[in-house]
């Protein structure tokens, strides 16, 4: 009986670290790309180009 208890305790102590290993946390949020400056300038240039094309078409 004593050997059975010793074996059970030893088995539990050997397997306990496997169950207690912490999983890695979630990765950090990716950094967001700033699209305000370049995209706004590109949209303004496209709008100006379209306005000029429409203005030249009327003349």
PDB file with SEQRES, HELIX, SHEET and CRYST1 records, atoms N, CA, C and O in Angstrom:
SEQRES   1 A   59  UNK UNK UNK UNK UNK UNK UNK UNK UNK UNK UNK UNK UNK          
SEQRES   2 A   59  UNK UNK UNK UNK UNK UNK UNK UNK UNK UNK UNK UNK UNK          
SEQRES   3 A   59  UNK UNK UNK UNK UNK UNK UNK UNK UNK UNK UNK UNK UNK          
SEQRES   4 A   59  UNK UNK UNK UNK UNK UNK UNK UNK UNK UNK UNK UNK UNK          
SEQRES   5 A   59  UNK UNK UNK UNK UNK UNK UNK                                  
HELIX    1 AA1 UNK A    2  UNK A   20  1                                  19    
HELIX    2 AA2 UNK A   36  UNK A   58  1                                  23    
CRYST1    1.000    1.000    1.000  90.00  90.00  90.00 P 1           1          
ATOM      1  N   UNK A   1       0.828  -1.192   0.000  1.00  0.00           N  
ATOM      2  CA  UNK A   1       0.000   0.000   0.000  1.00  0.00           C  
ATOM      3  C   UNK A   1       0.871   1.253   0.000  1.00  0.00           C  
ATOM      4  O   UNK A   1       0.585   2.235  -0.685  1.00  0.00           O  
ATOM      5  N   UNK A   2       1.941   1.187   0.790  1.00  0.00           N  
ATOM      6  CA  UNK A   2       2.828   2.340   0.878  1.00  0.00           C  
ATOM      7  C   UNK A   2       3.501   2.614  -0.477  1.00  0.00           C  
ATOM      8  O   UNK A   2       3.693   3.768  -0.861  1.00  0.00           O  
ATOM      9  N   UNK A   3       3.852   1.549  -1.186  1.00  0.00           N  
ATOM     10  CA  UNK A   3       4.488   1.690  -2.495  1.00  0.00           C  
ATOM     11  C   UNK A   3       3.514   2.275  -3.513  1.00  0.00           C  
ATOM     12  O   UNK A   3       3.917   3.045  -4.385  1.00  0.00           O  
ATOM     13  N   UNK A   4       2.244   1.918  -3.408  1.00  0.00           N  
ATOM     14  CA  UNK A   4       1.226   2.447  -4.310  1.00  0.00           C  
ATOM     15  C   UNK A   4       1.050   3.950  -4.107  1.00  0.00           C  
ATOM     16  O   UNK A   4       0.969   4.699  -5.081  1.00  0.00           O  
ATOM     17  N   UNK A   5       0.992   4.392  -2.870  1.00  0.00           N  
ATOM     18  CA  UNK A   5       0.865   5.824  -2.574  1.00  0.00           C  
ATOM     19  C   UNK A   5       2.106   6.570  -3.049  1.00  0.00           C  
ATOM     20  O   UNK A   5       2.004   7.649  -3.633  1.00  0.00           O  
ATOM     21  N   UNK A   6       3.276   5.995  -2.798  1.00  0.00           N  
ATOM     22  CA  UNK A   6       4.520   6.615  -3.236  1.00  0.00           C  
ATOM     23  C   UNK A   6       4.556   6.746  -4.759  1.00  0.00           C  
ATOM     24  O   UNK A   6       4.971   7.779  -5.285  1.00  0.00           O  
ATOM     25  N   UNK A   7       4.125   5.707  -5.462  1.00  0.00           N  
ATOM     26  CA  UNK A   7       4.105   5.734  -6.923  1.00  0.00           C  
ATOM     27  C   UNK A   7       3.102   6.766  -7.433  1.00  0.00           C  
ATOM     28  O   UNK A   7       3.392   7.486  -8.389  1.00  0.00           O  
ATOM     29  N   UNK A   8       1.939   6.846  -6.815  1.00  0.00           N  
ATOM     30  CA  UNK A   8       0.923   7.809  -7.236  1.00  0.00           C  
ATOM     31  C   UNK A   8       1.401   9.239  -7.014  1.00  0.00           C  
ATOM     32  O   UNK A   8       1.228  10.091  -7.885  1.00  0.00           O  
ATOM     33  N   UNK A   9       1.995   9.509  -5.865  1.00  0.00           N  
ATOM     34  CA  UNK A   9       2.501  10.853  -5.576  1.00  0.00           C  
ATOM     35  C   UNK A   9       3.636  11.204  -6.531  1.00  0.00           C  
ATOM     36  O   UNK A   9       3.691  12.325  -7.036  1.00  0.00           O  
ATOM     37  N   UNK A  10       4.520  10.284  -6.778  1.00  0.00           N  
ATOM     38  CA  UNK A  10       5.627  10.514  -7.700  1.00  0.00           C  
ATOM     39  C   UNK A  10       5.108  10.772  -9.111  1.00  0.00           C  
ATOM     40  O   UNK A  10       5.606  11.660  -9.804  1.00  0.00           O  
ATOM     41  N   UNK A  11       4.116  10.003  -9.536  1.00  0.00           N  
ATOM     42  CA  UNK A  11       3.512  10.178 -10.855  1.00  0.00           C  
ATOM     43  C   UNK A  11       2.872  11.560 -10.985  1.00  0.00           C  
ATOM     44  O   UNK A  11       3.039  12.232 -12.003  1.00  0.00           O  
ATOM     45  N   UNK A  12       2.146  11.980  -9.960  1.00  0.00           N  
ATOM     46  CA  UNK A  12       1.499  13.298  -9.968  1.00  0.00           C  
ATOM     47  C   UNK A  12       2.543  14.407  -9.982  1.00  0.00           C  
ATOM     48  O   UNK A  12       2.400  15.384 -10.718  1.00  0.00           O  
ATOM     49  N   UNK A  13       3.589  14.264  -9.178  1.00  0.00           N  
ATOM     50  CA  UNK A  13       4.625  15.295  -9.123  1.00  0.00           C  
ATOM     51  C   UNK A  13       5.418  15.393 -10.422  1.00  0.00           C  
ATOM     52  O   UNK A  13       5.888  16.472 -10.783  1.00  0.00           O  
ATOM     53  N   UNK A  14       5.567  14.284 -11.119  1.00  0.00           N  
ATOM     54  CA  UNK A  14       6.281  14.314 -12.389  1.00  0.00           C  
ATOM     55  C   UNK A  14       5.436  14.908 -13.513  1.00  0.00           C  
ATOM     56  O   UNK A  14       5.972  15.551 -14.415  1.00  0.00           O  
ATOM     57  N   UNK A  15       4.130  14.700 -13.468  1.00  0.00           N  
ATOM     58  CA  UNK A  15       3.250  15.218 -14.514  1.00  0.00           C  
ATOM     59  C   UNK A  15       2.731  16.623 -14.233  1.00  0.00           C  
ATOM     60  O   UNK A  15       2.222  17.284 -15.138  1.00  0.00           O  
ATOM     61  N   UNK A  16       2.849  17.082 -13.009  1.00  0.00           N  
ATOM     62  CA  UNK A  16       2.318  18.392 -12.647  1.00  0.00           C  
ATOM     63  C   UNK A  16       2.933  19.538 -13.453  1.00  0.00           C  
ATOM     64  O   UNK A  16       2.183  20.415 -13.881  1.00  0.00           O  
ATOM     65  N   UNK A  17       4.233  19.588 -13.686  1.00  0.00           N  
ATOM     66  CA  UNK A  17       4.793  20.693 -14.474  1.00  0.00           C  
ATOM     67  C   UNK A  17       4.266  20.751 -15.905  1.00  0.00           C  
ATOM     68  O   UNK A  17       4.189  21.828 -16.496  1.00  0.00           O  
ATOM     69  N   UNK A  18       3.907  19.601 -16.458  1.00  0.00           N  
ATOM     70  CA  UNK A  18       3.369  19.594 -17.822  1.00  0.00           C  
ATOM     71  C   UNK A  18       2.034  20.334 -17.861  1.00  0.00           C  
ATOM     72  O   UNK A  18       1.767  21.083 -18.800  1.00  0.00           O  
ATOM     73  N   UNK A  19       1.208  20.129 -16.859  1.00  0.00           N  
ATOM     74  CA  UNK A  19      -0.103  20.771 -16.825  1.00  0.00           C  
ATOM     75  C   UNK A  19      -0.028  22.232 -16.403  1.00  0.00           C  
ATOM     76  O   UNK A  19      -0.926  23.014 -16.716  1.00  0.00           O  
ATOM     77  N   UNK A  20       1.018  22.602 -15.706  1.00  0.00           N  
ATOM     78  CA  UNK A  20       1.122  23.963 -15.193  1.00  0.00           C  
ATOM     79  C   UNK A  20       1.892  24.909 -16.104  1.00  0.00           C  
ATOM     80  O   UNK A  20       2.034  26.089 -15.784  1.00  0.00           O  
ATOM     81  N   UNK A  21       2.386  24.420 -17.216  1.00  0.00           N  
ATOM     82  CA  UNK A  21       3.126  25.299 -18.117  1.00  0.00           C  
ATOM     83  C   UNK A  21       2.178  26.342 -18.688  1.00  0.00           C  
ATOM     84  O   UNK A  21       1.112  26.021 -19.214  1.00  0.00           O  
ATOM     85  N   UNK A  22       2.587  27.583 -18.572  1.00  0.00           N  
ATOM     86  CA  UNK A  22       1.748  28.674 -19.063  1.00  0.00           C  
ATOM     87  C   UNK A  22       1.911  28.815 -20.571  1.00  0.00           C  
ATOM     88  O   UNK A  22       3.009  28.684 -21.112  1.00  0.00           O  
ATOM     89  N   UNK A  23       0.818  29.078 -21.218  1.00  0.00           N  
ATOM     90  CA  UNK A  23       0.859  29.317 -22.654  1.00  0.00           C  
ATOM     91  C   UNK A  23       1.291  30.758 -22.900  1.00  0.00           C  
ATOM     92  O   UNK A  23       1.041  31.624 -22.061  1.00  0.00           O  
ATOM     93  N   UNK A  24       1.926  31.029 -24.023  1.00  0.00           N  
ATOM     94  CA  UNK A  24       2.328  32.410 -24.306  1.00  0.00           C  
ATOM     95  C   UNK A  24       1.097  33.291 -24.496  1.00  0.00           C  
ATOM     96  O   UNK A  24       0.049  32.829 -24.947  1.00  0.00           O  
ATOM     97  N   UNK A  25       1.241  34.546 -24.149  1.00  0.00           N  
ATOM     98  CA  UNK A  25       0.127  35.478 -24.279  1.00  0.00           C  
ATOM     99  C   UNK A  25      -0.137  35.839 -25.728  1.00  0.00           C  
ATOM    100  O   UNK A  25       0.592  35.430 -26.632  1.00  0.00           O  
ATOM    101  N   UNK A  26      -1.174  36.599 -25.930  1.00  0.00           N  
ATOM    102  CA  UNK A  26      -1.521  37.037 -27.273  1.00  0.00           C  
ATOM    103  C   UNK A  26      -0.488  38.044 -27.765  1.00  0.00           C  
ATOM    104  O   UNK A  26       0.065  38.797 -26.963  1.00  0.00           O  
ATOM    105  N   UNK A  27      -0.220  38.070 -29.054  1.00  0.00           N  
ATOM    106  CA  UNK A  27       0.741  39.038 -29.573  1.00  0.00           C  
ATOM    107  C   UNK A  27       0.178  40.453 -29.466  1.00  0.00           C  
ATOM    108  O   UNK A  27      -1.035  40.655 -29.411  1.00  0.00           O  
ATOM    109  N   UNK A  28       1.068  41.404 -29.439  1.00  0.00           N  
ATOM    110  CA  UNK A  28       0.645  42.803 -29.349  1.00  0.00           C  
ATOM    111  C   UNK A  28      -0.065  43.212 -30.640  1.00  0.00           C  
ATOM    112  O   UNK A  28       0.145  42.615 -31.696  1.00  0.00           O  
ATOM    113  N   UNK A  29      -0.891  44.219 -30.537  1.00  0.00           N  
ATOM    114  CA  UNK A  29      -1.611  44.716 -31.706  1.00  0.00           C  
ATOM    115  C   UNK A  29      -0.608  45.288 -32.706  1.00  0.00           C  
ATOM    116  O   UNK A  29       0.345  45.960 -32.310  1.00  0.00           O  
ATOM    117  N   UNK A  30      -0.814  45.029 -33.989  1.00  0.00           N  
ATOM    118  CA  UNK A  30       0.124  45.564 -34.975  1.00  0.00           C  
ATOM    119  C   UNK A  30       0.018  47.083 -35.045  1.00  0.00           C  
ATOM    120  O   UNK A  30      -1.047  47.657 -34.816  1.00  0.00           O  
ATOM    121  N   UNK A  31       1.117  47.708 -35.359  1.00  0.00           N  
ATOM    122  CA  UNK A  31       1.093  49.167 -35.460  1.00  0.00           C  
ATOM    123  C   UNK A  31       0.315  49.563 -36.712  1.00  0.00           C  
ATOM    124  O   UNK A  31       0.460  48.955 -37.773  1.00  0.00           O  
ATOM    125  N   UNK A  32      -0.487  50.565 -36.567  1.00  0.00           N  
ATOM    126  CA  UNK A  32      -1.332  51.007 -37.667  1.00  0.00           C  
ATOM    127  C   UNK A  32      -0.556  51.960 -38.573  1.00  0.00           C  
ATOM    128  O   UNK A  32       0.241  52.767 -38.093  1.00  0.00           O  
ATOM    129  N   UNK A  33      -0.786  51.868 -39.862  1.00  0.00           N  
ATOM    130  CA  UNK A  33      -0.094  52.719 -40.822  1.00  0.00           C  
ATOM    131  C   UNK A  33      -0.808  54.068 -40.910  1.00  0.00           C  
ATOM    132  O   UNK A  33      -2.032  54.107 -41.029  1.00  0.00           O  
ATOM    133  N   UNK A  34      -0.068  55.161 -40.854  1.00  0.00           N  
ATOM    134  CA  UNK A  34      -0.697  56.474 -40.989  1.00  0.00           C  
ATOM    135  C   UNK A  34      -1.053  56.734 -42.452  1.00  0.00           C  
ATOM    136  O   UNK A  34      -0.160  56.866 -43.288  1.00  0.00           O  
ATOM    137  N   UNK A  35      -2.343  56.808 -42.768  1.00  0.00           N  
ATOM    138  CA  UNK A  35      -2.763  57.029 -44.150  1.00  0.00           C  
ATOM    139  C   UNK A  35      -3.325  58.427 -44.339  1.00  0.00           C  
ATOM    140  O   UNK A  35      -3.805  58.751 -45.425  1.00  0.00           O  
ATOM    141  N   UNK A  36      -3.279  59.255 -43.319  1.00  0.00           N  
ATOM    142  CA  UNK A  36      -3.893  60.572 -43.405  1.00  0.00           C  
ATOM    143  C   UNK A  36      -3.131  61.489 -44.353  1.00  0.00           C  
ATOM    144  O   UNK A  36      -3.745  62.087 -45.237  1.00  0.00           O  
ATOM    145  N   UNK A  37      -1.839  61.618 -44.204  1.00  0.00           N  
ATOM    146  CA  UNK A  37      -1.063  62.587 -44.973  1.00  0.00           C  
ATOM    147  C   UNK A  37      -0.977  62.260 -46.446  1.00  0.00           C  
ATOM    148  O   UNK A  37      -1.437  63.043 -47.277  1.00  0.00           O  
ATOM    149  N   UNK A  38      -0.402  61.128 -46.788  1.00  0.00           N  
ATOM    150  CA  UNK A  38      -0.177  60.777 -48.188  1.00  0.00           C  
ATOM    151  C   UNK A  38      -1.462  60.501 -48.942  1.00  0.00           C  
ATOM    152  O   UNK A  38      -1.616  60.930 -50.085  1.00  0.00           O  
ATOM    153  N   UNK A  39      -2.378  59.795 -48.320  1.00  0.00           N  
ATOM    154  CA  UNK A  39      -3.626  59.459 -48.991  1.00  0.00           C  
ATOM    155  C   UNK A  39      -4.488  60.695 -49.204  1.00  0.00           C  
ATOM    156  O   UNK A  39      -5.147  60.823 -50.235  1.00  0.00           O  
ATOM    157  N   UNK A  40      -4.487  61.605 -48.235  1.00  0.00           N  
ATOM    158  CA  UNK A  40      -5.242  62.851 -48.394  1.00  0.00           C  
ATOM    159  C   UNK A  40      -4.687  63.703 -49.522  1.00  0.00           C  
ATOM    160  O   UNK A  40      -5.444  64.288 -50.298  1.00  0.00           O  
ATOM    161  N   UNK A  41      -3.366  63.771 -49.612  1.00  0.00           N  
ATOM    162  CA  UNK A  41      -2.722  64.535 -50.683  1.00  0.00           C  
ATOM    163  C   UNK A  41      -3.013  63.904 -52.039  1.00  0.00           C  
ATOM    164  O   UNK A  41      -3.260  64.617 -53.012  1.00  0.00           O  
ATOM    165  N   UNK A  42      -2.986  62.596 -52.113  1.00  0.00           N  
ATOM    166  CA  UNK A  42      -3.287  61.893 -53.357  1.00  0.00           C  
ATOM    167  C   UNK A  42      -4.748  62.098 -53.773  1.00  0.00           C  
ATOM    168  O   UNK A  42      -5.032  62.281 -54.957  1.00  0.00           O  
ATOM    169  N   UNK A  43      -5.662  62.069 -52.820  1.00  0.00           N  
ATOM    170  CA  UNK A  43      -7.079  62.293 -53.128  1.00  0.00           C  
ATOM    171  C   UNK A  43      -7.310  63.728 -53.594  1.00  0.00           C  
ATOM    172  O   UNK A  43      -8.091  63.960 -54.517  1.00  0.00           O  
ATOM    173  N   UNK A  44      -6.637  64.691 -52.964  1.00  0.00           N  
ATOM    174  CA  UNK A  44      -6.776  66.091 -53.381  1.00  0.00           C  
ATOM    175  C   UNK A  44      -6.218  66.291 -54.785  1.00  0.00           C  
ATOM    176  O   UNK A  44      -6.820  67.005 -55.587  1.00  0.00           O  
ATOM    177  N   UNK A  45      -5.088  65.680 -55.095  1.00  0.00           N  
ATOM    178  CA  UNK A  45      -4.506  65.801 -56.435  1.00  0.00           C  
ATOM    179  C   UNK A  45      -5.419  65.152 -57.473  1.00  0.00           C  
ATOM    180  O   UNK A  45      -5.584  65.693 -58.567  1.00  0.00           O  
ATOM    181  N   UNK A  46      -6.009  64.012 -57.153  1.00  0.00           N  
ATOM    182  CA  UNK A  46      -6.931  63.354 -58.072  1.00  0.00           C  
ATOM    183  C   UNK A  46      -8.188  64.171 -58.296  1.00  0.00           C  
ATOM    184  O   UNK A  46      -8.692  64.250 -59.417  1.00  0.00           O  
ATOM    185  N   UNK A  47      -8.697  64.778 -57.236  1.00  0.00           N  
ATOM    186  CA  UNK A  47      -9.875  65.635 -57.376  1.00  0.00           C  
ATOM    187  C   UNK A  47      -9.585  66.864 -58.214  1.00  0.00           C  
ATOM    188  O   UNK A  47     -10.407  67.269 -59.036  1.00  0.00           O  
ATOM    189  N   UNK A  48      -8.420  67.458 -58.011  1.00  0.00           N  
ATOM    190  CA  UNK A  48      -8.025  68.632 -58.801  1.00  0.00           C  
ATOM    191  C   UNK A  48      -7.849  68.251 -60.266  1.00  0.00           C  
ATOM    192  O   UNK A  48      -8.254  69.007 -61.149  1.00  0.00           O  
ATOM    193  N   UNK A  49      -7.263  67.109 -60.537  1.00  0.00           N  
ATOM    194  CA  UNK A  49      -7.067  66.642 -61.907  1.00  0.00           C  
ATOM    195  C   UNK A  49      -8.414  66.379 -62.579  1.00  0.00           C  
ATOM    196  O   UNK A  49      -8.607  66.743 -63.739  1.00  0.00           O  
ATOM    197  N   UNK A  50      -9.339  65.756 -61.865  1.00  0.00           N  
ATOM    198  CA  UNK A  50     -10.669  65.493 -62.425  1.00  0.00           C  
ATOM    199  C   UNK A  50     -11.417  66.793 -62.674  1.00  0.00           C  
ATOM    200  O   UNK A  50     -12.099  66.926 -63.690  1.00  0.00           O  
ATOM    201  N   UNK A  51     -11.302  67.746 -61.769  1.00  0.00           N  
ATOM    202  CA  UNK A  51     -11.973  69.042 -61.948  1.00  0.00           C  
ATOM    203  C   UNK A  51     -11.414  69.759 -63.176  1.00  0.00           C  
ATOM    204  O   UNK A  51     -12.173  70.352 -63.943  1.00  0.00           O  
ATOM    205  N   UNK A  52     -10.081  69.710 -63.372  1.00  0.00           N  
ATOM    206  CA  UNK A  52      -9.458  70.348 -64.534  1.00  0.00           C  
ATOM    207  C   UNK A  52      -9.920  69.669 -65.818  1.00  0.00           C  
ATOM    208  O   UNK A  52     -10.205  70.356 -66.799  1.00  0.00           O  
ATOM    209  N   UNK A  53     -10.002  68.330 -65.839  1.00  0.00           N  
ATOM    210  CA  UNK A  53     -10.461  67.607 -67.026  1.00  0.00           C  
ATOM    211  C   UNK A  53     -11.907  67.974 -67.365  1.00  0.00           C  
ATOM    212  O   UNK A  53     -12.242  68.164 -68.534  1.00  0.00           O  
ATOM    213  N   UNK A  54     -12.759  68.072 -66.347  1.00  0.00           N  
ATOM    214  CA  UNK A  54     -14.154  68.449 -66.597  1.00  0.00           C  
ATOM    215  C   UNK A  54     -14.258  69.890 -67.073  1.00  0.00           C  
ATOM    216  O   UNK A  54     -15.077  70.205 -67.936  1.00  0.00           O  
ATOM    217  N   UNK A  55     -13.435  70.759 -66.516  1.00  0.00           N  
ATOM    218  CA  UNK A  55     -13.442  72.169 -66.917  1.00  0.00           C  
ATOM    219  C   UNK A  55     -12.966  72.305 -68.364  1.00  0.00           C  
ATOM    220  O   UNK A  55     -13.552  73.071 -69.129  1.00  0.00           O  
ATOM    221  N   UNK A  56     -11.913  71.575 -68.755  1.00  0.00           N  
ATOM    222  CA  UNK A  56     -11.409  71.631 -70.129  1.00  0.00           C  
ATOM    223  C   UNK A  56     -12.401  71.009 -71.107  1.00  0.00           C  
ATOM    224  O   UNK A  56     -12.459  71.422 -72.265  1.00  0.00           O  
ATOM    225  N   UNK A  57     -13.171  70.038 -70.671  1.00  0.00           N  
ATOM    226  CA  UNK A  57     -14.154  69.397 -71.545  1.00  0.00           C  
ATOM    227  C   UNK A  57     -15.277  70.368 -71.901  1.00  0.00           C  
ATOM    228  O   UNK A  57     -15.792  70.343 -73.019  1.00  0.00           O  
ATOM    229  N   UNK A  58     -15.659  71.230 -70.944  1.00  0.00           N  
ATOM    230  CA  UNK A  58     -16.733  72.195 -71.181  1.00  0.00           C  
ATOM    231  C   UNK A  58     -16.290  73.301 -72.135  1.00  0.00           C  
ATOM    232  O   UNK A  58     -17.118  73.858 -72.854  1.00  0.00           O  
ATOM    233  N   UNK A  59     -15.028  73.619 -72.153  1.00  0.00           N  
ATOM    234  CA  UNK A  59     -14.526  74.708 -73.015  1.00  0.00           C  
ATOM    235  C   UNK A  59     -14.220  74.209 -74.350  1.00  0.00           C  
ATOM    236  O   UNK A  59     -13.788  74.976 -75.212  1.00  0.00           O  
TER     237      UNK A  59                                                      
END                                                                             
